[in-house]
């Protein structure tokens, strides 16, 4: 796969690195979801190769590709933090959870316990200041659950943060903080 930068009117099309993107094991990567870093220095994306689905970043200055997560997991929908230091993503094994990884590479942090609904029914994003993360899930009863977690929450602190009132949960239209 090659990432192209194209102007809205289509008059300019520039390849970001005229080469095939490979994962850490040398397999070609098919690119899916992308998110441009707020500081404009890189694009985070999820990609599928023969070894699995992972999160990558490509630097815009030199087209250097860095694999941030490793297979065999299914890592989806990267969202770069407002300060461009972290990348939030979902990991699907049998059920899914929310994780973040430093944008420069490094150990992942598990942000949530396993979630009950399919990853295709979920979404997440950072608050504008990066202090909170909002997570949405479609539920089988036909509603949408919107949860708010602190950006510092981990799977270990998730329930204690909730009991301490640090996490908020919204119903379909009502806010319950």
C-alpha positions in Angstrom: 0.0 0.0 0.0 1.1 3.6 -0.6 -0.4 6.6 1.2 -1.2 9.5 -1.0 -1.8 13.1 0.0 -4.3 14.7 -2.4 -5.7 18.2 -2.4 -9.5 18.5 -2.1 -9.9 19.6 -5.7 -7.7 16.7 -6.8 -5.2 19.0 -8.6 -2.2 17.7 -6.6 -1.5 14.1 -5.7 1.7 13.3 -3.8 2.9 9.8 -2.8 4.1 9.6 0.8 6.9 7.2 0.2 7.0 5.5 -3.1 7.3 2.0 -1.7 5.2 -0.7 -0.3 4.6 -0.5 3.5 5.8 -3.7 5.2 5.2 -4.9 8.7 8.0 -6.0 11.2 7.9 -9.5 9.6 8.3 -8.2 6.1 4.7 -8.8 4.9 3.0 -6.1 2.8 0.4 -4.1 4.7 -3.2 -3.2 3.5 -4.1 0.1 5.1 -7.5 0.8 6.7 -8.3 3.6 9.2 -6.1 6.6 9.5 -5.7 9.6 11.8 -3.5 12.6 11.1 -1.6 13.8 14.2 -2.6 17.2 15.5 1.0 18.5 15.2 1.0 17.5 11.6 4.1 15.3 11.7 2.7 11.8 11.2 -0.3 9.7 10.3 -1.4 6.7 12.4 -3.1 3.9 10.7 -4.2 0.3 11.2 -3.1 -2.2 8.6 -3.5 -5.9 7.8 -0.7 -8.2 6.7 -0.2 -11.9 6.6 0.8 -11.7 10.3 -2.3 -9.9 11.6 -3.7 -6.4 12.0 -1.5 -3.8 13.7 -1.2 -0.1 14.4 1.5 1.8 12.5 2.7 5.4 12.0 4.2 7.0 9.0 6.3 10.2 9.4 5.4 12.9 6.9 8.9 14.4 6.7 10.7 11.2 5.6 8.0 8.6 5.0 9.5 6.4 7.8 7.1 3.7 8.9 7.0 2.5 12.5 4.9 -0.5 13.6 3.5 0.5 17.1 1.7 -2.8 17.9 2.5 -6.4 16.9 0.3 -9.2 15.7 -1.4 -11.7 16.1 -4.1 -9.4 17.6 -6.6 -7.3 15.8 -5.8 -3.7 16.5 -8.2 -1.1 15.0 -9.1 2.5 14.6 -6.1 4.6 15.8 -6.9 8.0 17.2 -3.9 10.3 18.0 -4.0 12.3 21.2 -4.3 16.1 21.0 -0.6 16.5 22.0 0.4 13.8 19.4 2.1 11.8 22.1 -0.2 8.8 22.3 -2.3 6.7 20.0 -5.6 5.2 21.2 -6.9 2.0 19.6 -9.2 -0.9 20.1 -8.0 -4.5 20.3 -10.3 -7.3 19.3 -9.5 -10.9 20.4 -12.8 -12.6 21.3 -14.2 -9.4 22.8 -12.5 -6.0 22.6 -10.8 -3.6 24.9 -9.3 -0.1 24.6 -5.6 0.6 24.7 -3.1 3.3 24.1 0.5 3.2 22.9 3.2 6.0 22.8 3.2 7.5 19.3 7.0 7.2 19.4 6.7 3.5 20.2 6.9 1.7 23.5 4.7 -0.4 25.8 1.0 -0.4 25.5 -1.4 0.6 28.3 -4.6 -1.3 28.7 -7.3 1.4 29.3 -10.4 -0.7 29.9 -11.7 -4.1 30.9 -13.0 -6.2 28.1 -16.1 -4.7 26.5 -19.2 -6.8 25.8 -20.2 -5.5 22.3 -18.6 -6.0 18.9 -15.8 -3.7 17.9 -17.8 -2.8 14.8 -20.3 -1.2 17.2 -17.9 1.0 19.1 -16.0 4.2 18.7 -13.7 6.4 20.8 -12.0 9.8 20.8 -9.9 12.1 23.0 -11.3 15.3 24.6 -9.9 18.4 23.1 -7.4 18.8 26.0 -6.5 15.1 26.0 -7.5 14.6 29.7 -10.5 12.3 28.9 -11.6 9.7 26.4 -15.1 9.2 25.3 -16.2 5.6 24.3 -19.4 4.8 22.6 -21.0 1.3 22.3 -24.2 0.2 20.6 -26.1 -2.2 22.9 -28.3 -5.0 21.9 -31.4 -3.3 23.4 -31.1 -0.7 20.7 -29.6 2.1 22.7 -26.1 3.7 22.7 -24.0 3.8 25.8 -21.5 6.7 26.0 -18.8 6.5 28.6 -16.2 9.0 29.6 -12.9 7.8 31.1 -9.8 9.7 32.2 -6.8 9.5 29.9 -4.9 8.2 32.9 -7.3 5.3 33.5 -5.9 1.8 33.2 -7.8 -1.6 33.2 -6.5 -1.9 36.8 -8.0 1.4 37.9 -11.1 1.3 35.7 -13.5 0.1 38.4 -11.9 2.0 41.3 -12.1 5.2 39.2 -15.7 4.4 38.4 -16.5 3.9 42.1 -14.7 7.2 43.0 -16.9 9.1 40.5 -14.0 9.8 38.1 -15.8 8.1 35.2 -19.0 9.3 33.7 -21.6 7.4 31.8 -24.3 8.8 29.6 -27.5 7.2 28.5 -28.9 7.7 25.0 -29.8 11.3 25.8 -29.3 11.8 29.5 -26.0 12.7 31.2 -25.2 10.9 34.4 -22.0 12.1 36.0 
